[in-house]
Amino acid sequence: QVQLVESGGGLVQAGGSLRLSCAASGSISRVATMAWLRQVPGKERELVATINTVGTTNYADSLKARFAISRDNAKNTVFLEMNSLEPEDTAVYYCNAHIQMIGMPTYRQVWGQGTLVTVSS
């Protein structure tokens, strides 16, 4: 079994910063592109950022100036640095990764459980 475990969510004041992490574990052969997404109740899930195995990143245009995605390949972990947080950033943040499991020929998408980020005024 392969899973993603997130940490780092919580309550932060507007203007503050928060760093999320998400580690993949299990019978893993390779971890390809990793990503962060977020969702507000009643709204569609929004792609925040992606990062491939060599560090190429892609961001939502509205978040590029404040958020930064990074990864540690040795630890199969992806991070999201969030700066200058606003109340509008309040959401459940999910990590996602394309993972090849040991003994399997293809990649599958794996999701984290989600972590709540609340930004207060």
C-alpha positions as CSV (number, residue, x, y, z in Angstrom):
1,Q,0.0,0.0,0.0
2,V,1.1,3.5,-0.8
3,Q,0.0,6.7,1.0
4,L,0.6,10.4,1.3
5,V,0.7,11.9,4.8
6,E,0.4,15.7,5.1
7,S,1.3,17.9,8.0
8,G,1.7,21.6,8.7
9,G,-1.8,22.9,8.5
10,G,-3.4,25.0,11.1
11,L,-4.4,28.6,12.1
12,V,-2.3,31.6,11.0
13,Q,-2.9,35.3,11.0
14,A,-3.3,37.3,7.8
15,G,0.1,38.3,6.5
16,G,1.8,35.3,8.1
17,S,3.5,32.2,6.6
18,L,3.0,28.5,6.8
19,R,4.9,25.5,5.4
20,L,3.0,22.3,4.5
21,S,4.7,19.0,3.9
22,C,3.5,15.7,2.4
23,A,5.5,12.5,2.5
24,A,4.9,9.4,0.4
25,S,5.5,6.0,2.0
26,G,4.9,2.4,1.2
27,S,6.1,0.0,-1.5
28,I,7.3,2.8,-3.8
29,S,9.5,2.4,-6.8
30,R,9.4,5.9,-8.2
31,V,7.5,9.2,-7.5
32,A,7.0,11.4,-10.5
33,T,5.2,14.7,-10.5
34,M,3.9,15.9,-7.1
35,A,1.3,18.7,-6.6
36,W,-0.7,20.7,-4.2
37,L,-4.4,21.5,-4.6
38,R,-6.9,23.2,-2.4
39,Q,-10.7,23.3,-2.0
40,V,-13.2,25.5,-0.2
41,P,-16.5,23.9,0.8
42,G,-19.0,24.3,-2.0
43,K,-16.3,25.3,-4.5
44,E,-14.3,23.4,-7.1
45,R,-10.9,22.0,-6.3
46,E,-8.2,24.4,-7.4
47,L,-4.7,23.4,-8.6
48,V,-2.1,25.3,-6.6
49,A,1.3,24.1,-7.9
50,T,3.1,21.2,-9.4
51,I,6.7,20.1,-9.4
52,N,8.4,17.3,-11.4
53,T,11.3,15.1,-10.5
54,V,14.0,17.6,-11.7
55,G,12.4,20.7,-10.0
56,T,10.4,22.2,-12.8
57,T,7.4,24.0,-11.3
58,N,4.1,25.3,-12.3
59,Y,1.8,27.6,-10.3
60,A,-1.7,29.0,-10.4
61,D,-1.2,32.6,-11.8
62,S,-2.9,34.2,-8.8
63,L,-0.6,32.4,-6.3
64,K,2.8,32.4,-8.0
65,A,4.0,35.6,-6.2
66,R,3.3,34.2,-2.7
67,F,3.6,30.4,-2.8
68,A,6.5,28.2,-3.5
69,I,6.6,24.4,-4.1
70,S,9.7,22.3,-3.5
71,R,10.6,18.6,-3.0
72,D,13.1,16.3,-1.4
73,N,13.4,13.3,-3.7
74,A,15.5,11.3,-1.2
75,K,12.6,11.5,1.3
76,N,9.7,11.4,-1.3
77,T,8.4,14.6,0.2
78,V,6.8,17.7,-1.3
79,F,6.6,21.1,0.5
80,L,4.4,24.2,0.0
81,E,5.7,27.5,1.4
82,M,2.9,29.9,1.8
83,N,3.7,33.6,2.4
84,S,1.6,36.8,2.9
85,L,-1.4,34.6,3.6
86,E,-4.8,36.1,3.2
87,P,-8.2,35.0,4.6
88,E,-9.1,34.0,1.0
89,D,-6.4,31.3,1.2
90,T,-8.4,29.4,3.8
91,A,-9.1,26.0,2.4
92,V,-8.4,22.3,2.7
93,Y,-5.1,21.7,1.1
94,Y,-4.4,18.3,-0.6
95,C,-1.2,16.8,-1.9
96,N,-1.2,14.5,-4.9
97,A,1.5,12.4,-6.6
98,H,2.0,10.1,-9.5
99,I,3.6,7.0,-7.9
100,Q,4.9,3.8,-9.4
101,M,4.6,0.9,-6.9
102,I,7.1,-1.9,-6.7
103,G,6.1,-4.6,-9.1
104,M,3.7,-2.5,-11.1
105,P,4.4,-1.3,-14.7
106,T,2.4,2.0,-14.5
107,Y,1.9,5.0,-12.3
108,R,-1.2,5.7,-10.3
109,Q,-2.4,8.9,-8.7
110,V,-2.3,9.0,-4.9
111,W,-4.0,11.6,-2.7
112,G,-3.2,12.9,0.8
113,Q,-6.0,13.1,3.4
114,G,-6.1,16.9,3.2
115,T,-5.0,19.5,5.8
116,L,-7.0,22.5,6.8
117,V,-5.4,25.9,6.6
118,T,-7.3,28.8,8.3
119,V,-6.2,32.4,7.9
120,S,-7.6,34.8,10.3
121,S,-8.0,38.6,9.9
